[in-house]
Amino acid sequence: METVRQEAAVHVARLRQLVEEALPDLVAADREPAVLYEPVRYVLEGTGKRMRPVLLMLAAELYGRAPETVLPAALAVEVFHAFTLVHDDIMDHASERRGRPTVHVRWDEATALLCGDYLMGLSYALLGRLEESSLTRVLALFHRMVERLCEGQALDKAFETRPHVSVAEYLQMVDGKTSALLELCLQLGGLLGGADASDLHILAQLGRNLGRAFQIQDDLLDLTAASPQWGKPIGADLIEGKKTFPLLAALERAGADERTWFAERLRRGFRPDEVPEARQRLERLGGLEAARQAVARYLEQAREALARLPDRPPAAALHWFLEQLEQRRY
């Protein structure tokens, strides 16, 4: 079993390397005007887990398609993801991303908007490099993902000013904001590999549960991360007024006094020095434990979906991915 894990890790590292080597070459170093292309290259040369393109290539491999032949699609989803981060950082007033200044901080907001716009257009151009008879279906899947992601992001922002949000509403938001792109990666890889309709549906279920687990764990790490690689201040979501899973789960268990304490601070905004007490209250109310249990639950549902897909070598790498998410610390 350990040998299988090691082989999976090596294979995933190779796929990541394919992406890492290709991203900087998407925009030439001397491309003009520099005011646009310098920030674009800054984003493309940044670090990242490259989870989304690797998932796409693994899904394609699961059906016999060589990763190199779907690299344009893999790059497209990573470039699109980069676009969302540039715009998210503006919306969230974030000053750092992965230990570096965000684009709107290093340059300015207008430059960041143009950078994001270019990256989104580039993602479609990369899809156009696919020599596929199914390109119409590819573009339809991709655009539906864009719609769902924008819907989820809109709900996320709307929740910041709503006094009451349920866990069910939160999951609806996550299914758009986070899961939609992961579903797309797995479905697109499967489609390019020749998966049938039944397996495409299972791949979507895998992506949905993976997205829920990833986002809830992200919410949890916002309050608990100890690694310097986390790259954001602890409690940044609370300070920004976001309705995260630990908070909503805690409020469903809270009495009147606790609800009032959180409501007052959500209304005016948490101060950084209030984050430690908020974390203690969330722990005491069971919000952090509820988040841990939810991550475990959705990962198990992802494993159940994966077990219904073809039992071929790339499936071992997908299982390894789930294990890594379970152990994620940043």
C-alpha atoms as one frame of an Amber mdcrd trajectory, in Angstrom:
protein
   0.000   0.000   0.000   2.824   2.405   0.860   4.447   1.696  -2.501   1.182
   2.585  -4.246   1.034   5.875  -2.338   4.619   6.703  -3.239   4.003   5.945
  -6.909   0.874   8.108  -6.828   2.800  10.976  -5.232   5.529  10.740  -7.875
   2.971  10.657 -10.677   1.099  13.683  -9.316   4.407  15.546  -8.971   5.141
  14.832 -12.639   1.751  16.178 -13.702   2.280  19.281 -11.563   5.641  19.791
 -13.235   3.998  19.713 -16.653   1.768  22.573 -15.570   4.516  24.500 -13.757
   6.758  24.435 -16.825   4.018  25.483 -19.233   2.399  28.364 -17.313   5.198
  30.969 -17.591   5.488  30.338 -21.342   1.891  31.378 -21.945   2.937  35.047
 -22.017   6.292  36.097 -23.485   8.607  38.057 -21.186   8.837  40.970 -23.647
   5.107  41.213 -24.372   3.804  44.792 -24.432   2.306  46.797 -22.871   4.201
  45.888 -19.718   1.529  47.519 -17.541  -0.753  44.601 -18.483   1.605  41.696
 -19.071   3.913  42.160 -16.075   1.082  41.501 -13.585  -0.202  38.637 -15.746
   3.230  36.985 -15.670   3.459  37.733 -11.939   0.307  35.647 -11.432   1.337
  32.829 -13.783   4.767  32.523 -12.158   3.318  32.317  -8.636   3.254  29.132
  -6.606   0.223  26.896  -6.215  -0.914  23.356  -5.535  -2.104  22.967  -9.170
  -4.827  20.694  -7.846  -7.342  21.544 -10.560  -5.235  20.837 -13.658  -3.863
  17.663 -12.075  -7.382  16.422 -11.337  -8.339  17.062 -14.963  -5.336  15.120
 -16.282  -5.935  12.232 -13.857  -9.580  11.996 -14.916  -8.509  11.888 -18.568
  -5.903   9.209 -17.746  -8.559   7.155 -16.002 -10.092   6.632 -19.460  -6.830
   6.071 -21.328  -5.997   9.616 -22.462  -2.354  10.724 -22.108  -1.954  13.823
 -19.870   0.123  15.712 -22.436  -2.748  15.569 -24.937  -5.128  17.390 -22.579
  -2.572  19.902 -21.285  -4.312  22.889 -22.964  -7.478  22.095 -20.993  -5.453
  21.599 -17.797  -3.790  24.979 -18.288  -7.170  26.545 -19.058  -8.646  25.551
 -15.701  -5.545  26.711 -13.814  -5.503  30.063 -15.624  -9.217  30.471 -14.956
  -8.620  29.674 -11.285  -5.873  32.319 -11.229  -8.348  34.834 -12.674 -10.836
  34.128  -9.892  -8.146  34.636  -7.226  -7.099  38.012  -8.643 -10.694  39.257
  -8.581 -11.479  37.565  -5.241  -8.553  39.395  -3.646 -10.041  42.710  -4.750
 -13.494  41.785  -3.432 -12.060  40.515  -0.138  -9.602  43.422   0.310  -6.804
  40.843   0.667  -3.275  42.197   0.840  -1.419  38.882   0.435  -1.836  35.724
  -1.612   0.513  32.788  -1.003   3.020  34.966   0.808   3.209  37.658  -1.895
   1.423  40.994  -2.316  -1.835  40.628  -4.221  -1.984  42.177  -7.695  -4.149
  45.127  -6.664  -1.722  45.908  -3.824   1.491  45.556  -5.847   0.010  47.558
  -8.735  -3.516  48.977  -8.323  -7.136  47.851  -8.524  -7.667  48.839 -12.160
  -4.565  46.898 -13.214  -5.746  43.863 -11.241  -9.154  43.965 -12.938  -7.524
  44.059 -16.379  -5.119  41.280 -15.373  -8.033  39.096 -14.299  -9.984  39.898
 -17.461  -7.006  38.866 -19.591  -6.566  35.608 -17.681 -10.215  34.701 -18.149
  -9.947  35.324 -21.888  -6.729  33.298 -22.010  -8.509  30.333 -20.416 -10.982
  30.239 -23.316  -8.155  30.637 -25.846  -6.421  27.616 -24.318  -9.579  25.531
 -24.659  -9.603  26.533 -28.328  -6.252  24.757 -28.760  -7.954  21.401 -28.192
  -8.396  19.511 -31.431 -11.576  17.808 -30.332 -14.829  16.933 -32.044 -16.401
  17.513 -28.618 -15.222  21.166 -28.365 -18.822  22.428 -28.378 -19.580  20.272
 -25.325 -16.312  21.353 -23.703 -17.217  25.033 -24.056 -20.773  24.431 -22.840
 -19.481  22.655 -19.718 -16.938  25.402 -19.135 -19.423  28.235 -19.442 -21.931
  26.524 -17.164 -19.137  26.320 -14.590 -18.521  30.068 -15.000 -22.211  30.771
 -14.370 -22.306  28.598 -11.258 -19.077  30.016  -9.871 -20.293  33.592 -10.310
 -23.609  32.684  -8.672 -21.738  31.217  -5.695 -19.451  34.215  -5.393 -22.459
  36.561  -5.511 -24.109  34.613  -2.678 -20.862  34.705  -0.665 -20.782  38.502
  -0.868 -24.513  38.820  -0.183 -24.189  36.667   2.941 -21.773  39.197   4.461
 -24.614  41.681   5.003 -27.378  39.177   5.784 -28.032  38.707   9.512 -29.116
  35.061   9.164 -27.634  32.412   6.873 -28.278  28.684   7.259 -25.759  25.886
   6.792 -27.907  24.660   3.876 -27.611  28.064   2.189 -23.868  28.031   2.832
 -23.559  24.649   1.055 -25.525  25.995  -1.904 -23.017  28.853  -2.115 -20.039
  26.467  -1.878 -21.448  24.236  -4.613 -21.070  27.221  -6.915 -18.088  29.135
  -5.580 -15.779  26.144  -4.993 -17.257  22.872  -6.218 -18.278  24.034  -9.692
 -14.678  24.337 -10.908 -13.618  21.022  -9.344 -16.625  19.289 -10.926 -15.668
  20.840 -14.254 -12.064  19.628 -13.995 -13.085  16.023 -13.387 -15.920  16.029
 -15.913 -13.825  17.723 -18.583 -11.003  15.215 -18.093 -13.520  12.385 -18.292
 -15.174  13.849 -21.381 -11.838  14.220 -23.171 -10.981  10.649 -22.194 -14.267
   9.269 -23.527 -16.199   8.617 -20.291 -19.872   7.760 -20.726 -22.744   9.803
 -19.295 -22.994   7.676 -16.153 -19.335   8.129 -15.280 -19.491  11.859 -16.042
 -22.276  12.097 -13.457 -20.152  10.223 -10.891 -17.171  12.488 -11.642 -19.416
  15.473 -10.914 -20.424  13.929  -7.577 -16.750  13.384  -6.758 -15.990  17.019
  -7.554 -18.943  18.345  -5.568 -17.974  16.480  -2.412 -14.312  17.322  -2.898
 -15.250  20.999  -3.210 -17.364  20.963  -0.068 -14.602  19.282   1.916 -11.978
  21.684   0.552 -13.993  24.840   1.314 -15.023  23.783   4.823 -11.426  22.869
   5.572 -10.394  26.272   4.202 -12.852  27.890   6.627 -11.422  25.808   9.452
  -7.816  26.637   8.588  -8.701  30.340   8.585  -9.082  29.929  12.351  -6.560
  27.191  13.110  -3.700  27.242  10.562  -0.244  27.247  12.137   1.884  26.888
   8.992   3.536  30.068   7.656   2.622  28.705   4.215  -1.030  29.520   4.943
  -0.156  33.018   3.727  -3.116  34.879   5.276  -3.769  36.403   8.717  -5.585
  34.061  11.123  -9.244  35.013  11.281  -9.194  36.945   7.995 -12.629  35.578
   7.041 -14.147  36.741  10.325 -12.593  40.189   9.947 -13.980  40.381   6.421
 -17.455  39.444   7.702 -17.715  36.119   5.881 -20.272  33.549   7.001 -18.093
  30.447   7.256 -19.096  26.894   8.130 -17.650  26.904  11.702 -19.448  30.167
  12.448 -22.805  29.068  11.041 -22.610  25.651  12.712 -21.788  27.338  16.036
 -24.646  29.835  15.713 -27.115  26.978  15.139 -26.068  25.664  18.571 -25.719
  29.021  20.345 -27.940  30.550  22.996 -29.197  34.116  22.929 -26.137  35.649
  24.609 -23.665  33.995  22.243 -25.773  34.940  19.226 -25.853  38.551  20.392
 -22.074  38.605  20.928 -21.391  37.392  17.386 -24.169  39.462  15.798 -22.782
  42.702  17.206 -19.310  42.014  15.882 -20.486  40.787  12.519 -22.511  43.971
  12.168 -19.609  46.328  12.884 -16.784  44.019  11.815 -14.448  41.880  13.927
 -11.256  43.537  15.049  -8.058  41.432  14.751  -7.652  41.424  18.547 -11.120
  39.835  18.891 -10.269  36.809  16.748  -8.740  34.689  19.582 -11.871  35.056
  21.729 -14.104  34.332  18.739 -12.120  31.164  18.075 -12.519  30.064  21.706
 -16.262  30.649  21.556 -16.562  28.755  18.280 -14.633  25.848  19.799 -16.817
  25.859  22.895 -20.021  25.925  20.824 -18.849  22.993  18.702 -18.442  24.935
  15.470 -14.862  23.807  14.850 -15.656  20.166  15.603 -18.720  20.330  13.344
 -16.453  21.583  10.567 -13.970  18.740  11.139 -16.792  16.199  10.995 -18.205
  17.773   7.828 -14.806  17.578   6.110 -14.565  13.882   7.028 -18.138  13.251
   5.851 -17.703  14.849   2.436 -14.341  13.177   1.904 -15.969   9.819   2.616
 -18.711  10.611   0.085 -15.989  11.529  -2.414 -14.322   8.158  -1.790 -17.635
   6.384  -2.347 -18.009   8.151  -5.704 -14.433   7.294  -6.667 -15.059   3.615
  -5.851 -17.753   3.574  -8.576 -15.303   4.706 -11.279 -12.980   2.380 -13.278
 -10.380   0.691 -11.083  -7.310   1.692 -13.078  -3.896   3.044 -11.952  -4.892
   6.754 -12.106  -7.584   6.020  -9.494  -4.790   5.397  -6.968  -3.538   8.942
  -7.557  -7.065  10.282  -7.022  -7.253   8.357  -3.725  -3.881   9.872  -2.790
  -5.309  13.320  -3.509  -8.143  12.712  -1.056  -5.659  11.602   1.597  -3.621
  14.772   1.079  -6.707  16.939   1.452  -7.559  15.149   4.683  -4.089  15.994
   6.029  -4.029  19.547   4.660  -2.548  22.176   6.961  -2.389  25.148   4.575
